[in-house]
């Protein structure tokens, strides 16, 4: 019997959950609902899509989350990384200038207003 079948949610503390939810709605286009969260429904969005959600602990002394001092970083899938990053810059968001491209896809980063580093990921074609 498989006990864990995927990630059911990401939960974290915020100083001002309502304002932070509005930032995510405005700048990342997330459908933050009245109850304060978002439900991503993979199959409803695209029944033919192949996708994964990764769960991966990092060593406690990693610098990968820097400049954030948070103990977590969330990776969000995007369809057009360069387009999203350009839009975030236009909107005055704190976007990292670095973009990584590899066989795993394209990666970029932005800081939310509470100092959490977010990773934006454009999967390789077909994923």
Contact map, one row per residue, 1 for C-alpha under 8 A:
1110000000000000000000000000000000000000000000000000000000000000000000000000000000000000000000000000000000000000000000000000000
1111100000000000000000000000000000000000000000000000000000000000000000000000000000000000000000000000000000000000000000000000000
1111100000000000000000000000000000000000000000000000000000000000000000000000000000000000000000000000000000000000000000000000000
0111110000000000000000000000000000000000000000000000000000000000000000000000000000000000000000000000000000000000000000000000000
0111111000000000000000000000000000000000000000000000000000000000000000000000000000000000000000000000000000000000000000000000000
0001111100000000000000000000000000000000000000000000100000000000000000000000000000000000000000000000000000000000000000000000000
0000111111000000000000000000000000000000000000000000111000000000000000000000000000000000000000000000000000000000000000000000000
0000011111000000000000000000000000000000000000000000000000000000000000000000000000000000000000000000000000000000000000000000000
0000001111100000000000000000000000000000000000000000000000000000000000000000000000000000000000000000000000000000000000000000000
0000001111110000000000000000000000000000000000000000000000000000000000000000000000000000000000000000000000000000000000000000000
0000000011111000000000000000000000000000000000000000000000000000000000000000000000000000000000000000000000000000000000000000000
0000000001111100000000000000000000000000000000000000000000000000000000000000000000000000000000000000000000000000000000000000000
0000000000111110100000000000000000000000000000000000000000000000000000000000000000000000000000000000000000000000000000000000000
0000000000011111100100000000000000000000000000000000000000000000000000000000000000000000000000000000000000000000010000000000000
0000000000001111100000000000000000000000000000000000000000000000000000000000000000000000000000000000000000000000010000000000000
0000000000000111111100000000000000000000000000000000000000000000000000000000000000000000000000000000000000000000000000000000000
0000000000001111111110000000000000010000000000000000000000000000000000000000000000000000000000000000000000000000000000000000000
0000000000000001111111000000000000010000000000000000000000000000000000000000000000000000000000000000000000000000000000000000000
0000000000000001111111100000000000000000000000000000000000000000000000000000000000000000000000000000000000000000000000000000000
0000000000000101111111110000000000000000000000000000000000000000000000000000000000000000000000000000000000000000110000000000000
0000000000000000111111111000000100011000000000000000000000000000000000000000000000000000000000000000000000000000000000000000000
0000000000000000011111111100000100000000000000000000000000000000000000000000000000000000000000000000000000000000000000000000000
0000000000000000001111111111000000000000000000000000000000000000000000000000000000000000000000000000000000000001100000000000000
0000000000000000000111111111110100000000000000000000000000000000000000000000000000000000000000000000000000000000000000000000000
0000000000000000000011111111111100000000000000000000000000000000000000000000000000000000000000000000000000000000000000000000000
0000000000000000000001111111110000000000000000000000000000000000000000000000000000000000000000000000000000000000000000000000000
0000000000000000000000111111100000000000000000000000000000000000000000000000000000000001001000000000000000000000000000000000000
0000000000000000000000111111110000000000000000000000000000000000000000000000000000000000000000000000000000000000000000000000000
0000000000000000000000011111111000000000000000000000000000000000000000000000000000000000000000000000000000000000000000000000000
0000000000000000000000011101111100000100000000000000000000000000000000000000000000000000000000000000000000000000000000000000000
0000000000000000000000001000111110000100000000000000000000000000000000000000000000000000000000000000000000000000000000000000000
0000000000000000000011011000011111011100000000000000000000000000000000000000000000000000000000000000000000000000000000000000000
0000000000000000000000000000001111111100000000000000000000000000000000000000000000000000000000000000000000000000000000000000000
0000000000000000000000000000000111111000000000000000000000000000000000000000000000000000000000000000000000000000000000000000000
0000000000000000000000000000000011111000000000000000000000000000000000000000000000000000000000000000000000000000000000000000000
0000000000000000110010000000000111111100000000000000000000000000000000000000000000000000000000000000000000000000000000000000000
0000000000000000000010000000000111111110000000000000000000000000000000000000000000000000000000000000000000000000000000000000000
0000000000000000000000000000011110011111000000000000000000000000000000000000000000000000000000000000000000000000000000000000000
0000000000000000000000000000000000001111100000000000000000000000000000000000000000000000000000000000000000000000000000000000000
0000000000000000000000000000000000000111110000000000000000000000000000000000000000000000000000000000000000000000000000000000000
0000000000000000000000000000000000000011111110000000000000000000000000000000000000000000000000000000000000000000000000000000000
0000000000000000000000000000000000000001111111101000000000000000000000000000000000000000000000000000000000000000000000000000000
0000000000000000000000000000000000000000111111111000000000000000000000000000000000000000000000000000000000000000000000000000000
0000000000000000000000000000000000000000111111100000000000000000000000000000000000000000000000000000000000000000000000000000000
0000000000000000000000000000000000000000111111100000000000000000000000000000000000000000000000000000000000000000000000000000000
0000000000000000000000000000000000000000011111111000000000000000000000000000000000000000000000000000000000000000000000000000000
0000000000000000000000000000000000000000011111111000000000000000000000000000000000000000000000000000000000000000000000000000000
0000000000000000000000000000000000000000001001111100000000000000000000000000000000000000000000000000000000000000000000000000000
0000000000000000000000000000000000000000011001111110000000000000000000000000000000000000000000000000000000000000000000000000001
0000000000000000000000000000000000000000000000011111000000000000000000000000000000000000000000000000000000000000000000000000011
0000000000000000000000000000000000000000000000001111100000000000000000000000000000000000000000000000000000000000000000000000001
0000000000000000000000000000000000000000000000000111110000000000000000000000000000000000000000000000000000000000000000000000000
0000011000000000000000000000000000000000000000000011111000000000000000000000000000000000000000000000000000000000000000000000000
0000001000000000000000000000000000000000000000000001111100000000000000000000000000000000000000000000000000000000000000000000000
0000001000000000000000000000000000000000000000000000111110000000000000000000000000000000000000000000000000000000000000000000000
0000000000000000000000000000000000000000000000000000011111000000000000000000000000000000000000000000000000000000000000000000000
0000000000000000000000000000000000000000000000000000001111100000000000000000000000000000000000000000000000000000000000000000000
0000000000000000000000000000000000000000000000000000000111110100000000000000000000000000000000000000000000000000000000000000000
0000000000000000000000000000000000000000000000000000000011111100000000000000000000000000000000000000000000000000000000000000000
0000000000000000000000000000000000000000000000000000000001111100000000000000000000000000000000000000000000000000000000000000000
0000000000000000000000000000000000000000000000000000000000111110000000000000000000000000000000000000000000000000000000000000000
0000000000000000000000000000000000000000000000000000000001111111100000000000000000000000000000000000000000000000000000000000000
0000000000000000000000000000000000000000000000000000000000001111110000000000000000000000000000000000000000000000000000000000000
0000000000000000000000000000000000000000000000000000000000000111110000000000000000000000000000000000000000000000000000000000000
0000000000000000000000000000000000000000000000000000000000000111111111011000000000000000000000000000000000000000000010000000000
0000000000000000000000000000000000000000000000000000000000000011111110000000000000000000000000000000000000000000000010000000000
0000000000000000000000000000000000000000000000000000000000000000111110000000000000000000000000000000000000000000000010000000000
0000000000000000000000000000000000000000000000000000000000000000111111000000000000000000000000000000000000000010001110000000000
0000000000000000000000000000000000000000000000000000000000000000111111100000000000000000000000000000000000000000001100000000000
0000000000000000000000000000000000000000000000000000000000000000100111111000000000000000000000000000000000000000001110000000000
0000000000000000000000000000000000000000000000000000000000000000000011111000000000000000000000000000000000000000000000000000000
0000000000000000000000000000000000000000000000000000000000000000100001111100000000000000000000000000000000000000000100000000000
0000000000000000000000000000000000000000000000000000000000000000100001111110000000000000000000000000000000000000000111100000000
0000000000000000000000000000000000000000000000000000000000000000000000011111000000000000000000000000000000000000000011100000000
0000000000000000000000000000000000000000000000000000000000000000000000001111100000000000000000000000000000000000000001111000000
0000000000000000000000000000000000000000000000000000000000000000000000000111110000000000000000000000000000000000000001111000000
0000000000000000000000000000000000000000000000000000000000000000000000000011111000000000000000000000000000000000000000011110000
0000000000000000000000000000000000000000000000000000000000000000000000000001111110010000000000000000000000000000000000011110000
0000000000000000000000000000000000000000000000000000000000000000000000000000111110000000000000000000000000000000000000000110000
0000000000000000000000000000000000000000000000000000000000000000000000000000011111110000000000000000000000000000000000000100000
0000000000000000000000000000000000000000000000000000000000000000000000000000011111111000000000000000000001110000000000011100000
0000000000000000000000000000000000000000000000000000000000000000000000000000000111111100000000000000000000000000000000000000000
0000000000000000000000000000000000000000000000000000000000000000000000000000000111111110000000000000000000000000000000000000000
0000000000000000000000000000000000000000000000000000000000000000000000000000010111111111000000000000000000000000000000000000000
0000000000000000000000000000000000000000000000000000000000000000000000000000000011111111100000100000000000010000000000000000000
0000000000000000000000000000000000000000000000000000000000000000000000000000000001111111110000000000000000000000000000000000000
0000000000000000000000000000000000000000000000000000000000000000000000000000000000111111111000000000000000000000000000000000000
0000000000000000000000000010000000000000000000000000000000000000000000000000000000011111111111100000000000000000000000000000000
0000000000000000000000000000000000000000000000000000000000000000000000000000000000001111111111100000000000000000000000000000000
0000000000000000000000000000000000000000000000000000000000000000000000000000000000000111111110000000000000000000000000000000000
0000000000000000000000000010000000000000000000000000000000000000000000000000000000000011111110000000000000000000000000000000000
0000000000000000000000000000000000000000000000000000000000000000000000000000000000000001111111000000000000000000000000000000000
0000000000000000000000000000000000000000000000000000000000000000000000000000000000000001111111100000000000000111000000000000000
0000000000000000000000000000000000000000000000000000000000000000000000000000000000000001100111110000000000000111000000000000000
0000000000000000000000000000000000000000000000000000000000000000000000000000000000001001100011111000000000001110000000000000000
0000000000000000000000000000000000000000000000000000000000000000000000000000000000000000000001111110000000011100000000000000000
0000000000000000000000000000000000000000000000000000000000000000000000000000000000000000000000111110000000000000000000000000000
0000000000000000000000000000000000000000000000000000000000000000000000000000000000000000000000011111000000011000000000000000000
0000000000000000000000000000000000000000000000000000000000000000000000000000000000000000000000011111100001111000000000000000000
0000000000000000000000000000000000000000000000000000000000000000000000000000000000000000000000000111110001110000000000000000000
0000000000000000000000000000000000000000000000000000000000000000000000000000000000000000000000000011111111100000000000000000000
0000000000000000000000000000000000000000000000000000000000000000000000000000000000000000000000000001111111000000000000000000000
0000000000000000000000000000000000000000000000000000000000000000000000000000000000000000000000000000111110000000000000000001000
0000000000000000000000000000000000000000000000000000000000000000000000000000000000000000000000000000111111000000000000000011000
0000000000000000000000000000000000000000000000000000000000000000000000000000000000000000000000000000111111100000000000001111000
0000000000000000000000000000000000000000000000000000000000000000000000000000000010000000000000000011110111110000000000001111000
0000000000000000000000000000000000000000000000000000000000000000000000000000000010000000000000000011100011111000000000111100000
0000000000000000000000000000000000000000000000000000000000000000000000000000000010001000000000010111000001111100000000111000000
0000000000000000000000000000000000000000000000000000000000000000000000000000000000000000000000110110000000111110000011110000000
0000000000000000000000000000000000000000000000000000000000000000000000000000000000000000000011110000000000011111000011110000000
0000000000000000000000000000000000000000000000000000000000000000000100000000000000000000000011100000000000001111111111000000000
0000000000000000000000100000000000000000000000000000000000000000000000000000000000000000000011000000000000000111111111000000000
0000000000000000000100100000000000000000000000000000000000000000000000000000000000000000000000000000000000000011111100000000000
0000000000000110000100000000000000000000000000000000000000000000000000000000000000000000000000000000000000000011111100000000000
0000000000000000000000000000000000000000000000000000000000000000000111000000000000000000000000000000000000000011111110000000000
0000000000000000000000000000000000000000000000000000000000000000000111011000000000000000000000000000000000000011111111000000000
0000000000000000000000000000000000000000000000000000000000000000111101001100000000000000000000000000000000001111001111100000000
0000000000000000000000000000000000000000000000000000000000000000000000001111000000000000000000000000000000001111000111110000000
0000000000000000000000000000000000000000000000000000000000000000000000001111000000000000000000000000000000111100000011111000000
0000000000000000000000000000000000000000000000000000000000000000000000000011110010000000000000000000000000111100000001111100000
0000000000000000000000000000000000000000000000000000000000000000000000000011110010000000000000000000000011110000000000111110000
0000000000000000000000000000000000000000000000000000000000000000000000000000111110000000000000000000000011100000000000011111000
0000000000000000000000000000000000000000000000000000000000000000000000000000111000000000000000000000000111000000000000001111111
0000000000000000000000000000000000000000000000000000000000000000000000000000000000000000000000000000001111000000000000000111111
0000000000000000000000000000000000000000000000000000000000000000000000000000000000000000000000000000000000000000000000000011111
0000000000000000000000000000000000000000000000000100000000000000000000000000000000000000000000000000000000000000000000000011111
0000000000000000000000000000000000000000000000001110000000000000000000000000000000000000000000000000000000000000000000000011111
